[in-house]
Amino acid sequence: MGGGLGTKMDSVTENKRAKVGNILMNNPVLRHLMQVEEKSIDVRGRFLAQAIRIESVIEDIISCHFCPDEDKSRLFRSLIMNNTDFTFSSKIKILEKLLKKYYADLFDRYPKIINDANKIRRFRNKIAHTDLDLSQKVWAERRSDRIRLVYYEDGERKEQIVTDAEIEKRLENCYQLFQALFSISLAVLGRVSANIDNEK
């Protein structure tokens, strides 16, 4: 006995998808808007993934400084660092204070690190919390090399265009910041481990 209710539902779903696909293929406006939406998902997803990596390595540095023991470090991260009140911004502020007070040589070696982290944080917030512009303006321009973000500030509608070239530059900045932070995390781990060994 084949062809139960599940098979009929699958067939109906496939037919609906095919109809939607035909509508999209035959309507240049909808087709273009779908392409813009796909580009937005790609641009936002790629950047957010890098920002998450950066935030995570900042958490590693802070956790390692305060809790060199691996079990305590995991608990510290889960109870404190991953608390919703503990923002990316506050993590960057703590990192800055730690570097200035305990690792001044590392702060001197990477003098732009806090500024770079804040630039990435601000752009991350913008792309995570803005709407994608799918207005007539986007359709009329028919650009495939950019997305336009819409947000409101001080009661006014504002826009920011993000081009392919800009996102590639921002991703390169993320990569460079991640490398610097990773180097700092290794140095902090080495120093904290050496201090534990000396205390034994």
WODATA-V442063 format. One record per pair of residues at least 24 apart in sequence whose C-alpha atoms are under 7 Angstrom apart, sorted by the first residue. I is the first residue (numbers start at 1). J is the second residue. D is the distance in whole Angstrom. If there is no record, write none. Layout:
i:j:d
I:J:D
I:J:D
This chain:
i:j:d
29:139:7
33:134:6
36:147:7
40:147:6
44:127:6
47:171:6
48:124:6
50:174:6
51:120:7
51:124:7
54:178:6
55:88:7
57:181:7
57:182:7
58:91:7
58:95:7
60:185:7
61:185:5
61:188:7
62:95:7
64:189:6
65:188:7
65:192:7
68:192:7
106:184:7
113:177:7
